[in-house]
Amino acid sequence: FRGWNIPRSLREVAFTSLGERRKRLQRRSPVPARTDRLVRLQRGAPAWPDRLALLGDDEPEELSLIGNLRLLDRPLTGLFCSSRLPGDLLVRSFDVGRALALAGVPIISGFQSPIEREILGLLLSGCSSVVLCPARGLESLQPRAQWRRALVSGRMLLLSPFPATVRRPTLQLSDRRNRIAAALAERILLIHATPGGRLSRMM
């Protein structure tokens, strides 16, 4: 992660102009702002995220969603980090997480690797909004207590392109999930990608 000059850049990405936000909302048909029930969104629907077209033939046909759907209208920053993180980056990664939480930057990620999960806890303890993309279906997912509080307060959206039959993540599902999260993000924050690893090849 080059530079590690976090605070100023994060303040810049934490906000978007009111005019731009209105334009995005005008392109969408009314959908529930918040829901504690699973919502299925079909490809081609007016509320379908335009950025998924970046995936080309890999664009999903359907998304399952639980939580605040309006978070997809925010300028999301994609957070990615390999499972294996060099020791010298560990402390600085926590500094990044705390800076993100303090600045209220809206984040999208699978939050699957150990450091991603740690940063998720920091984000939910702060004031950030989070789009969490599990590499599995949502139907049988049991949100943790911290997630439930974030869902109730409108600070979290669970998003998955996978059907109910997918109950466990695999490497292939995680790759697909990461591509979708990256497509939905306006910016990418790559903390570390192991050289030659799956995340490095995707980026």
Salt bridges, closest charged atoms under 4 A:
GLU12 OE2 - ARG8 NE 3.57
GLU20 OE2 - ARG24 NE 3.40
ASP50 OD2 - ARG27 NE 3.46
GLU59 OE1 - ARG43 NH2 3.33
GLU61 OE2 - ARG43 NH1 2.97
GLU62 OE1 - ARG40 NE 3.85
ASP73 OD1 - ARG28 NE 2.53
ASP73 OD2 - ARG70 NH1 3.95
ASP88 OD2 - ARG92 NH2 3.72
ASP95 OD1 - ARG98 NH2 2.89
GLU139 OE2 - ARG40 NH2 2.53
ASP175 OD2 - ARG198 NH2 2.46
GLU186 OE2 - ARG24 NH2 1.94
GLU186 OE1 - ARG187 NH1 3.74
